[in-house]
Amino acid sequence: MRKRGLPMASFRARTSREAGRTVIRLAGECDLAARERLTGTLLAAVDGAPVVVVDLAAVEFLDSTGIHALVAAHHRARAADGRLYLVNAEGAVAALLELTGVGDLLRHPDGAGS
């Protein structure tokens, strides 16, 4: 929840390639204002790698548009026999992922975060 008078956190995404996978580190707010950049980043990653890991450790806010982008990327990855996983979700972000079932759907197989 945002406090009045405080500036909104900006959205940031950093993508890196690691052994056999792409890692996307998201930060800030994954909301309507970030929808196009978030969706574009996720879809480009799943189009370019069989395994994509999305690190949510620095995500401060996630709403239904962020959830939609994650699920859309998951479906695109599965259609190409790939996988998209979430790791390191905390606090309200983790609670929302759990409430919606997306946390279980995209849980990394080694159990790291979600």
C-alpha positions as CSV (number, residue, x, y, z in Angstrom):
1,M,0.0,0.0,0.0
2,R,1.3,3.4,-0.9
3,K,1.5,6.2,1.6
4,R,0.3,9.6,0.6
5,G,2.8,12.2,-0.4
6,L,5.6,9.7,-1.1
7,P,6.8,9.4,-4.7
8,M,5.8,6.2,-6.5
9,A,8.5,3.7,-7.1
10,S,9.6,3.3,-10.6
11,F,9.6,0.0,-12.5
12,R,13.0,-1.5,-13.4
13,A,13.9,-4.7,-15.1
14,R,17.4,-6.1,-15.6
15,T,17.9,-9.2,-17.7
16,S,20.9,-11.4,-17.7
17,R,21.8,-14.8,-19.2
18,E,23.1,-17.5,-17.0
19,A,23.9,-21.1,-17.7
20,G,20.9,-22.4,-19.6
21,R,18.5,-19.8,-18.5
22,T,17.6,-16.1,-18.5
23,V,17.2,-14.3,-15.2
24,I,15.0,-11.2,-15.0
25,R,15.4,-9.1,-11.8
26,L,12.4,-6.8,-11.4
27,A,12.2,-3.8,-9.0
28,G,9.8,-1.2,-8.0
29,E,6.1,-1.4,-9.0
30,C,4.6,-3.9,-11.4
31,D,1.4,-2.1,-12.1
32,L,-0.6,-0.5,-14.9
33,A,2.0,2.1,-15.5
34,A,4.6,-0.6,-16.1
35,R,2.4,-3.0,-18.0
36,E,3.9,-2.6,-21.5
37,R,7.5,-2.7,-20.3
38,L,6.9,-5.6,-18.0
39,T,5.0,-7.6,-20.6
40,G,7.5,-6.9,-23.3
41,T,10.4,-7.8,-21.1
42,L,8.8,-11.1,-20.0
43,L,7.7,-12.2,-23.5
44,A,11.1,-11.3,-25.0
45,A,12.8,-13.5,-22.4
46,V,10.5,-16.5,-22.9
47,D,10.9,-16.2,-26.6
48,G,14.7,-16.3,-26.3
49,A,15.3,-18.9,-23.6
50,P,13.8,-22.3,-22.6
51,V,13.9,-21.3,-18.9
52,V,13.2,-17.9,-17.5
53,V,13.6,-17.1,-13.8
54,V,11.9,-13.9,-12.5
55,D,13.5,-12.6,-9.3
56,L,10.9,-10.5,-7.4
57,A,13.1,-9.6,-4.4
58,A,13.0,-5.9,-5.1
59,V,9.4,-5.7,-6.2
60,E,7.5,-3.3,-3.9
61,F,4.0,-3.6,-5.4
62,L,2.3,-6.0,-7.7
63,D,-1.3,-5.6,-9.0
64,S,-3.5,-7.5,-11.4
65,T,-1.7,-6.2,-14.5
66,G,1.5,-7.5,-13.1
67,I,-0.1,-10.9,-12.4
68,H,-1.6,-10.9,-15.9
69,A,1.9,-10.2,-17.5
70,L,3.4,-13.1,-15.5
71,V,0.6,-15.5,-16.5
72,A,0.8,-14.5,-20.1
73,A,4.5,-15.1,-20.2
74,H,4.0,-18.5,-18.5
75,H,1.5,-19.5,-21.2
76,R,3.9,-18.3,-24.0
77,A,6.8,-20.3,-22.4
78,R,4.7,-23.4,-22.0
79,A,3.5,-23.2,-25.6
80,A,7.2,-23.3,-26.6
81,D,7.9,-26.2,-24.2
82,G,9.7,-23.7,-21.9
83,R,9.2,-22.7,-18.3
84,L,8.9,-19.4,-16.4
85,Y,9.6,-19.5,-12.6
86,L,9.3,-16.9,-9.8
87,V,11.7,-16.6,-7.0
88,N,12.3,-14.4,-3.9
89,A,8.8,-12.8,-3.6
90,E,8.2,-11.3,-0.1
91,G,5.6,-9.6,1.9
92,A,2.5,-8.4,0.2
93,V,3.8,-9.5,-3.2
94,A,4.2,-13.1,-1.9
95,A,0.8,-12.9,-0.3
96,L,-0.9,-11.8,-3.6
97,L,0.9,-14.6,-5.5
98,E,-0.3,-17.1,-3.0
99,L,-3.8,-15.8,-2.9
100,T,-4.1,-15.9,-6.7
101,G,-2.5,-19.4,-7.0
102,V,0.2,-17.9,-9.3
103,G,2.9,-18.5,-6.6
104,D,2.2,-22.3,-6.8
105,L,1.8,-22.3,-10.6
106,L,5.2,-20.6,-11.1
107,R,7.1,-21.9,-8.1
108,H,10.8,-22.8,-8.9
109,P,11.3,-26.6,-8.5
110,D,14.0,-26.2,-5.9
111,G,11.6,-24.3,-3.8
112,A,13.6,-21.0,-3.9
113,G,11.3,-18.2,-3.0
114,S,8.0,-17.5,-4.6
